[in-house]
């Protein structure tokens, strides 16, 4: 069989495009945060991870421009060799203070961060214990560890009883890493961290929490999941990204200095990747400064999201309830999901479509997410449009 046969046989995207319902890879021509321009017209953005609305903030843009003027556009090397700037060291230091941890290490992308941590720490004879709904970057890191002859086991989504059942079957003397999203990227639920922490400690396991959708959203001043549950000194490792709250690109891991030092000198994802660009680091640092100076942005973000949860529920939609910036509206099948996306888009609202196999059958959704910079007028317009579309499709 030809290696490319699978490519020639893949026609699902073409079929959806032919129907005029294809929602992916839509190029944004202008981006003002809550409003973007696509195909020459303005639409309200209700699907971005730009949670604090900082990608268009003047201070963030100015920081990126100044960094390019001083350092150029790239580092032309890995952190291990010629790619470390004083900017990288400064941002790592500032994040240690913000997250109340000993050390921080930057990676070039958030996706790459999990692959830089998990297979570096979890090796032959060790176990990684992972939530079934963890982000794809964690899944990739787990598989890399498994490829290095570590063992991987999974437990039911956010089900602490199942976590205890699974981990209790592993050798008590074995080294283990329990990995979970802090805020789950699809449904927006928060991990039951107090229970997870208790189970991990009882069974001799370390903990890695992915706070990609948590920092800037939950916790004191937006400090993430451990802060939300007053467990900042109990969680071993926290990873995150700059592509959401921090309005940039890159990732990080925070933890004990000795552990971070080991990852720094043993992680292929760090050693063999070009380091984060000057503009990326400078813009992330400016976003962090704004978050520290204006914690009311976090309050505004959650108020906006709560307003939408209440609004969708009042209209009669089936949503996944929570208290983060992610508000999923359940649609129920692929075809109706594509149709709903198109109707919302034509009416002036852009959202994300999650279909099978990305979500289980029956859980196809419009994954909406909100920003601190959304105004009430825009949120009300989103609700009005959802109401009209939902009635036409028989969802409400």
N, C-alpha and C positions, 0 to 999 in steps of 0.2 A: 504493500500500500504506500502511496505517496504521502510524505509528511504533511503536505499542504492540503490534502483532501478535506480535512475538517474545516479549513478556511473557505474552500470553494462551496462546501455544503452549508455554511452558516448564512442563512437568509432572513433570520428573524428581524434584524434591524431594518433590512431593505423593505420587508413587508409593512412594518410600522411606518416607515418613511413614505411609502406609496399611499398610505391612508391619510397622510398629513398629520400624524399624531406623534411623531418622534420628538421626545422632550430633551434629548441629551446633546451635549457639545454645542449649545447655542452660544454664539460669540457675543459677548457684552461689548458694546461700542463706547459707552460712557458709564462711569460708576460714581454715583454721589452717595452711596450707602443704602438708605432705604428706597431710593429710586434709581433705576438703571435704564440705559437705552439699549434696546435690542431690536434689530431689523428696522431701525429708523424711528422707533417710537418709545415713549417712556412707559415703564411698567413698575409697579411696586414690587420690590424684592422681599419675598417672604420665605426664602430658602437658603439664605447665606449664613455662614458661621462667623460672620463679622460682628460678634456679639456686642461689643461696646461701641461699634460704629466708628472705629479709629482708622480705617484704611484711607479715609479722605481727610483726616485731621491735619491741619496745617503744620503742627509741630512734628508729626510723624513723617510727613512728606519732606519737610525741611531737613530733618535729621538724615534721611536717606540721601538727599541731594548733597549735603555737606560731606557725608562719608565717601561718596563717589569722587567728589572733588579732591579729597585728601588721600584716599587709598586706591582709587581706580575702581573698576567694575568687578574685579574678582581677585582671589588670593593666589591662584595658580599653583596650589599645592595642598596637601593634607595638613590637618592640625599637627600631625606627628612630625612633619618635616618643615616646610617653608610657609605653611598656610595659617599660622597663628598670629593674629593681630592683638594689639593691646585692647581693641574693642571686644574681642572674644573674652579675654580675661576679665574685663570690667563687667560685662553682662553676666558672666558666671558668678562673680562676686555679688552683684546686686540681687540676683535671684536667690542666692543662699540666704541673704538677709530677709528678703520678702517671704520665702518659704520656711524660714526658721530651721535651716538644715546646715550640715557641715560643709558640703561641697556640691557643686553642679558641674556637669559636662555638657557642652553643646554638640548637637549633631546637625547634619546638613538638611534633613527633612524629618518631620514627625514620623512618617511611615518607617523610615530607616532606623529610628531610635529603638524600636522594639527588637529589630534584628541585630542591633548593636549591643543590646543588654542580654536577652534571653539565652541565645546559644553561647555567649561568652561566659555566662555564669553556670548554666545548666548543662552538664557534660556527662560522660559515660557513667552509668549507674545512678544518676540523679533523676529527679522527677519534676516535671512542670505540670501543675494542676490548674486548669483553665476553665473559665465560664464559657458555656457553649455559644453565647452571644457576643463574645469579645470581638473587638474590631479586627479587620483583616490583617492589619500590621502585626498584631499579636499572634494571630494564626500563622502568619509567615514565619515569625520568630520561633514559634513552637515547632514548626516543621523543620526548621534548620537545626534546632536542638535535637530533634528526633533523628534527623539524618546523621547527627554525630553520635548516635547510639544512646542518647538519653531516652527516657520514657515519658510519654505524654498521656495524661488522662484528663477527661472533661467532666464537668458536673452541670446539672440542669440550671438554666438561666436564673441567677440571683436566688437560688434555692439553697439555703444554708444547711438544711437537713441532708440534702443530697451531697453537698460538699463534704460534710462530716462522714457520710457513708462511704464516699469515694476515697477520701484521704485516710480513713481508718484502716483500709485494706492494704495500704502501702507499708513497707517495712519501717518501723519507728526509727531505726538508726539511719535511714537513708536521708540524704539532703533533698529538700523539696522547695519549690518556688510556687506560691499561689499567685496567679495573675488575674486581674479583673479590671475592666473599665471602671472608672469612678462614676461618671455619667455615661450611660450606654448611648452610643451614637444614633441608633435607629429609633428606639422608643423613648429616650430621654429619662429613663428611670435612674435612680441613684442606687449604687451598690449598698447592701446592708453591711457596712464596714465594721461596726462594733462586733457583730456576730462573726464575720469573716476573720477579724483579728483574733478573737478569742479561740476559734477553731484552729487557726494556723499556729498559734503559740502552743496550744495543747499537743499538737502533733509535730512539733519540731520543724516548722516550715517558715520560710521567709516570705515576705509579701511585696509584690510590685503592683502599683495602682497606676493606670493610665488616666491622667487628668486632662486629656485633650479638650474635652467638653466641660470641664469643671472649673479650671482656673479662670477667674474673671466672672464666674457665674454663681458659684456657691462658696460657702466658707466665709470667715471673717475678712471683709475687704476683698472678697474674691480669691482667697488663698487656697481654694480647692477642697477636695473630699475629706482629707484628714482633718483639716481645720473645721469643716462642717460638723464633725463628730468629736471634736476636742481630742484627736488622736495624733497630733502632729509629731510627737516624739515616739510613737508606737509603730508607725508604718516604715518599713525598711527602705523601700525605693519608690519614688514617684517619677513618672515620666510625663512629658507634655509636649506641646507643639506651639510654634509661633504663628501658625496659619489661621488662627481663630481670634481669640481675644487680643493677641499681640500684633495683629494686622501685618504679618510679615510671612516669612518662610523659614523653617528650621525646626529643630526639636531639642529637648534637653532631658537629662536624668538627674535627679537629686537624691542624696543619701549620705551615708557615712563617708568621711574622707578616704578611709582605707579601701572601701568598696569602689568608690568612684575612681580612685587611683588605679585599681586593678583593671577596671573596664577601660580606662584611658590607655593602658599599655598592652591590652590583649584583644580589643575589639576590632576585627577586620573592617566592620562597617565604618569605623572612625578612621582607622589607620590608612585605609586604601580609598578614601573618598575625599574629594576636594572640600575644603572647609566652607562654612557659610559665608556668603558674600558680605562685603562691608555694608552695603545698603540694607541687607536683610537684618544684620545684627543691630545696626544703628536705629532702624525703624522699630524693631522689637524693644529696644531699650527705651526709646521715647514713649512707646505705648505703655511700658511698665511704669514709667514716671507719671504718666497721666492717670493710670489706675490707682497708684498710691496717693496721688494728690486729689483725685476726684472719686472716692469710693461710692458716691451717690449714683454714679453710672450703673453700678451693679444693682442697686435698689430699683432704678428706673427700668433696667432690663427685666428683672423679675416681675415688676408691676405690669409691664407690657405683656409678658408671657401669661401671667395670671388672668389678665383681662381677656386674652384670646381663648384660654381654656374655658373660662366662664361663658364667653360668647358662643363658642362652638357647641358647648353643652346645651345652652339655652335654645339654640337653633335646632337641636335634636341630633347632632352628629355623634357618632361613636368615636371617642378619642381615647388615647392612652394617657391617663391622668398622671400628673407629676408636679414638680416644682422647679423645673429648669427652663432653659430657653427653647427647648425642643417640644413641639406640640404636634404629635402625629394624628391625622384624621384618617380613620380606617375606611377603605373603599370596598375591598372584598374580592376583586378579581382583576386580572391584568387588563382586559379590554376596557372595562369601565374606568380603570385608573388612567389609562392613556387618554380616553375621551374627556375625563374630568380635567386632566392637566391642560388639554387643548382649549377647553371652554374657559377655564380660569385665565389662561394666557391671553386668549383673544379679548377677554374682558378687562385685562390690565393687571393681572397678578401672576408673578412667577413663583412656583413652588417646586419642590423635588418630588419625583415619582419613585417609589420603591415597589418593585414587583418581584414575583417569584423568579429564581430561587433565592434572591437576596433577602426576602422575608418569606415565612411559611404561607402556604395557600390559605386564603381567607383573611390574611393580614396585610394584603396589598394596601398601600397608604399614600396619602399626600403628606410628606414629612415637612411640616412648616417649622420655621425657626425665626427668632426675632432679635431685634437689636435695641440697645438703649436709645438710639436716635430715631426710632419710629415714633411718629406723632399720633395722637389720638385720631385725627382725621384719616390718616392712612390705615390705621388698624380698623376703624369703623368701616372703611371702604372695603377692606379685605373681607370682613364679616358679611357685609351686604352682598358682595359678589359670590362668596361661598354659599350664601343662602339661596340665591337665585339658581346657581348651578346645581346645588344639592337637590333642589326640588325638581328640576328638569330631569335629573338622573334617577329620581326616586329614592335617594338616600335619606331624605328627611321629609 
